[in-house]
Amino acid sequence: MRAKKIFEMAVSNLKQRKLRTALTTLGVIVGITTIIGLASLGEGLRTDVKTRMQAGFELNNLVVFPGSFTAGFGEPFEQTDLSNIRNVSNVQLATGMRTLAEVIVYNASDARLRAVTVAGINFTEMQQMLPERFRLTAGAFPSDNDTGSIVLGYTAAASNETRSVNVGDNVTLVITLHPSPTISYNINETLTVSGILQEAGTSGITNFDYWAFIPMSKATAIEFGRESYQIILVRVTDAEQESQTATNIENTFNNPYRVTVFVPSSFMQQVDNILNIIQIFLLAVASISLLVAGIGIMNIMTVSVMERTREVGILKAIGAKSRTVLTMFLTEAAIIGIAGGLIGILIGYGTSYALASVLSNFIQPQQTTLFSTPGTQALSITPIFTPQWTIAAFIFAVTVCIVFGLYPARKASKLNPVEALHYE
């Protein structure tokens, strides 16, 4: 029997049982809609997270800490450590930061400012290291040998709910020093605000909006010690070689456990892997609904074979071969899969946008103030439809229908025509 005739008979048989066919197809539609909706939402969420992380992390910058996050921070880096890092292959620039241990910053009215950390830096190198983030909204950067100036972060220049310090104002640093475990005392340093940084938000591993910066020479003089660093920032020439560069930096130390190198691209890769696992899990859950639809197809087609036993007997009696009967029933299952898959894909597109809108409105950042973490944006998920997921979902729908329709189709093809004609 020709393929066209088999197809026409399959369509005719499905039309004769419209309600049953519609309900069976509905199960396939629900399954494909769920798969397409979750796949597009998952892809959109992953893209949104990666975009935010790429904007938040300087991907060509490494951050070097003494010690480790788990075992605790060790002794500060020395100038020789910084020089060795600068000589590592693929390192374009390296600069150190020295943070003062216990500092409180007050304005001229003795109001405490929001500066959380005060650090000594090389301003020239820092501008080269972070050109997009280390910018001023007012004033100018001091020279590296200026011991009387300070630069405040956007939020660090405020007290209460308003900015209380402007360029040219004096601020007082109350610094607690600990020359020995049993001795501690305070010293006061009055500095002039030479500049205020632009609001940058949380980028990389810290938020400079809450920092205050002084020249490295001033930080060294305050603590009466040699120039040393708690953090070393490293800009690499080739971001794709970051991991190898991090390993090379660790190898410059006699004890590799003395140093921790934070690699932003590796962190992003781990996050991407986690998002992939979550997406696969969601799709696995969504696939269950399609498998349930497949079981329904097998059940309904098995009942259909019983109802059409005499019809099958007549077909075989007039010369239809077993494979023709098998092909006819499988064609019916395939038509259900094709129709349900196409409709499910279209509905899945619309459903994903509806879910994205609900999620975007439901998950909103808290109301921010001057002292909350700036830079937080509302969640906005845009579904992303990839040809791979669409084609895979469609093929999966048709395959499930054919596989679950195989048993009743084989059962029909093996019917004995004489017994089928006598079936009541």
Buried (B, 14 or more C-beta within 10 A) or exposed (E): BEEEEBBEBBEEBBEEBEEBBEEBBBBBBBBBBBBBBBBBBBBBBBBBBBEBBEEBBBBBBBBBBBBEEEEEEBEBBBEEBBEBBBEBEBBBBBBBBBBBEEBBBBBEEEEEBBBBBBBBBBBEBBBBBBEEBBBBEBBEBBEBEBBBBBBBBBBBBBBEEEBBBEBEBBBBBBBEBEEEEEEEEEEEBEBBBBBBBBBBBBBBEEBBBBBBBBBBBBBBBBBEEEBBBBBBBBBBEEBEEBBEBBEBBBEBBEEEEBBBBBBBBEBBEEBBEEBEEEBEEBBEEBBEBBBEBBEBBBEBBBEBBEEBBBBBBBBBEEEBEBEBBBBBBBBBBBBBBBBBBBBBBBBBBEBBBEBBEEBBEEEEEEEEEBBEBBBBEEBEBBBBBEEEBBEBBBEBBBBBBBBBBBBBBBBBBEBEBEEBBEEE
